[in-house]
Amino acid sequence: RCHDGDIDRAAEALTRAARKRIHVFIATSDLHLEQKLRIDRATCVERVRSAVQRARGYAADVEFSAEDATRSDLDFLCRVVLVAIAEGATTINLPDTVGYTTPAEYAALFRAVRDRVPEAEKVVLSAHCHDDLGLAVANSLAAIEAGAGQVECTVNGIGERAGNAALEEIVMAGRTRPQVLSFRCRVNPREIMRTSRLLSHEIGVFPQPNKAIVGRNAFAHEAGIHQHGVLQNGLTYEIIAPETVGAGGSSIVLGKHSGRHALERRYRELGYEPDANAIEQLYQAFTALADKKRQILDEDLLTLLHDGFHRAPEVYNLTQLRVTCGTETATAEVRIAGPGFNERSATASGNGPIAAAFAAVGEAVGRTIEVLDLSVQSVTPGRDSLGRVLLQVRIDGKSLSGHGASTDIVEAGARALVHALNKADHADGLETAALSSSYYWGV
């Protein structure tokens, strides 16, 4: 701010800096002057004059920002810019503080300042754009083309409200379209993805999946036509090579829009060589499954391949679960319908509600169950969130996996175990090692 105390404190922090810069700002729109600062234009000009002078006393490099420049009166804005330059500012920033402007308007603003303030040619003009209308990057690029020599932007586009202009998008726009965008910068694009992930992990905020350049789906292809094209030549549907920004490569996401070429490629990557007839059969089973699941995993593909192109039938069904627990052992009562019996009940105790539920299920179905691994994931947010249990067990010597979901984590665990039991029952009549392996990976 254009306050002496702020400037003095900033100067203290720069005592040992190799390249000192002090950045001062004040709003120049009438809305901000009247409603926020409660000062008139003349007072604003004097504060700019005093602040830039004071900052120059500490550093040769001083940036001045006219907050809310895009909603400021142009004549007054140019007057303030002229004063800041006269007092020694070396960079003049014209922020679109509330993401209000459009590319054409923003470019016109920069041209107008350059035309009306000839001294602006001696300093660096800077752009600072917010994304309230989704135009931050477009506005920044327009400013560059209109003479801006600096762009203030952020990794992943993080920032106040809807965020700021995304660094990675500006950098890659210039590298991808040099014939249209004439600017150059020294950012190493191969560090973009790694930097994005580092920031995300540090602040706990991740880009939306479809975020340009750094989003999880930025180089993912699901549509069959797109997948076929990318498999032939990446340039068909990728204007940026994933490796350019440090991404591992293109991702072929198998879903209901995927085609035979993508399915065959994935099977070959998994080490299988299905012939044309097998691929056709697999594709029919694959599309049926894809209508029920948004994304098909490798485990699904292995199951389709090994169990005759069908998922394990549900021969066991959990119809009731009751658990009692306190400070000592827990007790669970289950009722299960299964092959050869209509319904069967069992009660068992264990060291905790999940252990008790598992013991009761094992007793009800009469099978030996050993839990190898269990993990819990939150599927939806909130106190009443849906929990998902992923389970690896050994049933009568076979290593199997199962999953179940419920708002009650004990019930989710019991359903995961029943899911594994269904696969075990289906596997009893099949004796290939490959089938056993595919079940271990899970569905």
N, C-alpha and C positions, 0 to 999 in steps of 0.2 A: 504494500500500500504506500501511498504518498505521505507517510508519517515518518518523522525524524527517527523515532525509536525503532521502527521496523528496519529502516535503512542502516542505522548504526549497528543493530544486532546482526544483520546480514553481513556487514563488513567485518565484524568480529569473526564470523564463521569462515571468512575467506582469507584470514591472515596468512595461512601457509599454502594457499592455492597457487598452482602454477599459472593458471589462466583464470583471472578473476572476472566475473560478470555479475552485476547487480541489476535485477529486473524490478522496475517500479511500475505501478499501474493505478489508474483511476478511471471511473466510468465517465463517459462523455455524452450519453444519451440524456435527453431532458427527463425521461421517466426515472432514470437512476439518480440524476442530480436532485430532482425535486422530491421523490418519494423515499429514496434510500439515504442519500448523503445530506439532503436538505440544505443544499448550497446553490448559489447561482453560477452562471457560466464564468463570470469574472473571477470568482473565488477558485473555481476549478482550474482556470489558466494559471493563476498564481501558485497553486499547489503543484502543478506540473513543473513550473519553472523552478521552484524551490527544491522539489524532490530530485529532479535530474541534476541540478547543480550539486546537491549534497552527495548523490551517488557518484558523480564524476570525481569528487574529491577523494573517493576511496578506490575507484577502478576506472581504467580507461575504456572499458567495454561496458556500456550501459544500454539496457533494453527498456523501452517504454511501451506499455500496452494501453490502448484506449478501449477499456472494457465496454462491451455492447456497441462496438463501432458500427455494426450493420444496421442499428436502429438509431444512429446519431444523425443530427443535422449535418449535411456534408460540409457546408461552409464553416461551421464551428469545429468540426472534426479536423479540417485542414488547418485551421488556426492553431489548434492544440498541437498537431503534428509539427507545424513550423516552429513553435516555441520549444518543443522537446528537442528538435534537431539543433536549434540555435544554442541550446544550453549544453549540447554535447552528447545527446543520445546517438548511439551507433546502429541500433536496430529499432525499427518502428513496427510494432505488432498491431494488426487490425483484426481483432477477434470477432468471430460470429458466436458470441457468448451463449446464446440460447438456441443455436441451430435454426435460425429464422430465415436465412437468406437462401438464394438459389445460385447455381453456378454462374449464370449470366450476370446476375446482380453483383455477385462477389467480384467477378473479374472486372466489371465496370467500376466498382469502388476502388480497386487498386489502380486502374488506369486514371481515374479522376484525381486521386491523390498525387499520382506522378505528374499529371498535367498541371494541377493547381499549385503544387509545392515543388518547384524546380529543385530545391535542396534535397528532395527525397532521393535523387539520383546518387547522392553521396553516401547514403546509408543502405542498410539491408532492410527490405520490407519483409514482414513475416505474416504468415497465416496461422490462425488458431481456430479450428472449427469443431463444433459440437454436432452430435448426430440426432438431434430431436426429430428431424424430418427424414432421417436416413440419407442425408446429402453431405455428410462431413467429408468423405473422401473425394467426392465429385467437386465440392467447393474448393478443397485444398488444391486439387489438380488445376482447376480453373484459375486460382490465384497464382500458381506457378507460371502458367502460360501468360498471365497478365503482368508478370514482373516480380513476383515474390521470390526471394532468395533463401528463405527459411520457412519450414513448415513445422509447426508444433503438433506432434502426434504421439500416440501411445501404442505399446504392444498389446495386441488383442483388442484394441479400441476401447480399453477400459477408461472410465472417467465419470464425471458427474452426470447424473440422470441417465440419459441414453448413451453416454460415452462420448469419446473424442474420435477424431479421425484415426483410423488404424494404420500404424506404421507399415505393417506387412503388405497392406493393399496398395499403399502409395508407392512403396519401393518396387513391387512386382508389376504395377501398372507401367511404371517408367521402363522397366527392363523388358516387358513383354511387348509394349507398343512404342519403341523408340522412334519410329517413323512419324508418329503423331505427337508424342510427348517428348520434348527435346531435352528434358533435364537429366542430370546424372547425380548420383550420390555414392558415398563410399561404404554403404551398408553391405556387409557380406550376407547374401541371401541364404547361404547354406546354414547359417546359424538361426534362421527365423524360427523353424519348428522347435528347435531345442530351447530357444529363449521363451517362446510361447508356453511351452510345457513347464518350464521352470517357474515362470510367473504364476501360472495357474495353480501349481502346487503350493506356492508360497502364500497366495492370497485366498485360496480355496474357491475361486470362481473360474469356471471353465467356459470356453467359447461355445456358443450353440453349435450343434452338430453340422449345420449347413453354412457355418461361417467361412467366408472366402479365405483361401490360402491355408489357414491353420485349423479349420473345423474338422471334426472326425470324418465327415463325409466329403471333404473337399476333393479328394481323389478316389472316391468310391463310386462304382457304377453298378446299378441293378437292372436297368432296362435292357432287355435282350439285344435290341439293335445296337445300343451303345456298347454293351459288353463285346459283341462280335467285332465292332469296329476297333475298339481299344486292343483287343487281342491280335488284330491284324497289324495295326499301327496306332500307337498312342496318340499321335497328332490328330486323329479323327475326332476325338472328343476331349482332348486335354491340350489347352493352350500353354500350360506350364508343366514341364517335366517335374514330377514329385521330388526327384533327387535335387533339383535346383534349390529348393527351400529346406532341404534336410529331411524330407519325408522319406519313409522307407521305400515307397513305390505305390503303384496303383493298387486299388483293392477292388476285387470283383465280389460284390455282395450278392449272395444267392438268395433270391426271394421270388415272389410270384411273377415278377416281370422278367426273370432271367430266361435265357434260351438254352438250347442243347449244347452250343459251343462252350458256354461258360461251365455248364455242368460236367461235360466231358473233361475239360481242362482241370477242374478241381479234383476229379477222381484220379487223373494221371499224376497230379501233384501229391496226392495221398498214397501213390504207389500202386494204383490199380490200372489195368489195361482193358476195360470193358469194350467188347466189339460193338458194332453199329446196332445190332439187334438188342443187346443188353442195354445200351444207352437209351434206346427208344422206350424199353420197358421201364427203366429207371426214371426217365423223364416224366412218364405218365404218373408214376407213384410220387415223384418229386412235386409236380404241379398240384396234385391232390393235397399233399402235406403243406405246400406253400400257401394254399387257400386258408389254412388254419393257423399257420405260424408266420409271423412277419418276416423273420430271418431264419434261414436254415443253417445250422451249424455242421461242422465236420462230423460230429457224433451222429447227427441225423442221417447224413449220407452213408455212413458205415452201417447203420442199422438198416436202411433201405437196401443196401447191397447184400447184407448177410442173412436177413431173415425172410427172404422171398418177396422183397419189396412191400412188406407190410409191417406196421408197428405191432409191438407185443399186445395181444388182446388182454382186456381187463377181466381176469378170472376171479380176482379177489377184490372185494369192495368194503371199505370201512363205513359201517352204518351208524356206529355210535362210539363215543369216547368220553369217559368221565375220569377226572383226575382229582385226587385229594392229596394235598401236600402241606407241610408245616415246617417245623424246625428239625424234624427227624426224617425218616424215610417217607417217600411218596408212594401212593397206591393208585393204580390205574385199572379201569375196567373198560374193556373193548368188546364190541360186537362186530363180527366180520362175516360176510357172505363169501362163499368160496366154492370151488369144484368139489362135487360129491356131498355137499351139505348146504342146507338152506341158509342157516345162520348159526354161528357158534360164538359163545361168550367166554371170556377168560378174564381173570383178575390176577395181577402180579404187583410186586413191590420193587422199588429200586432206589438208588441214591440220586434222587431228583426226579421230577415229573417226566422228562423225556426218557430216562432210563427205564422208569416204571412202564411207560406206554410201550416202549420197544419190547420189553419182557412179556407184556400181556399179548401183544400181537404175535410174537413168536410162539407163545403157548397156544393161542387160538388156532394157528395154522399148523402147528406141530412140526416146525422146521427149526434147524439150528442156525442162529443168526449171530454174526460177529460184526460189530461196527468198526470200520477201518478209518473213516474220516467223516466229519460232519461240519458244515459251514452254514451260516445264516446270513441272508441278505435282505435289506429293506427294499421292497419293490416300489412302494409309494410313500410319500412323506407324511408326517403327522403322527400324533399319538395313536391313532387307530389305523396305522399303516399296515399294508399287506406284507407279510414276511414270507420269504422263500427259503426253504431248507434244501441244501444239496447234500447228498448222502452217498457214501461208498461203503458197501457192506460185503461180507462173505456169507453166502447162504449155501449150506450143504457143500462147501468147498469151492463154489463158483464166486468169482469177484464180479460184483454188479454195482450199478449206480441207480439212484432214484432221486426224484425231486417232488416237492409238494409245496403248496402255498395256502396260507390262511392268515387271518388277522390274529389267530392264536398260534404261537410258535410251536406249542406242543402238538397241536393238531396238524400243523404243517409237517412236523417231523414224522408223525405217524403215517400221514399220507405219502410222504417220501419213501418210507419203508414198504408200504403196500405197493407202491409203484415198482420198487425193486423186486418184490415178491412176484408180481405179475410177469416181469421179465425172466425171473428164475424159472417159473413154471413153463413159460414158452421155450426157454432154453433146454429144458429137460429132454425134449424130443429131438434136439439138434446137437450133433456131436463134433462139429468142426471147431478147431482152435480159433479160427478167424472170428467165428461168431462170438465165442467167449471173450475175445479181445475187444470186439466192438461193443459188447454190453458193458465191459469194464469202463469204457470211455463214457458211456451214458447217453441218454437221449434228451 
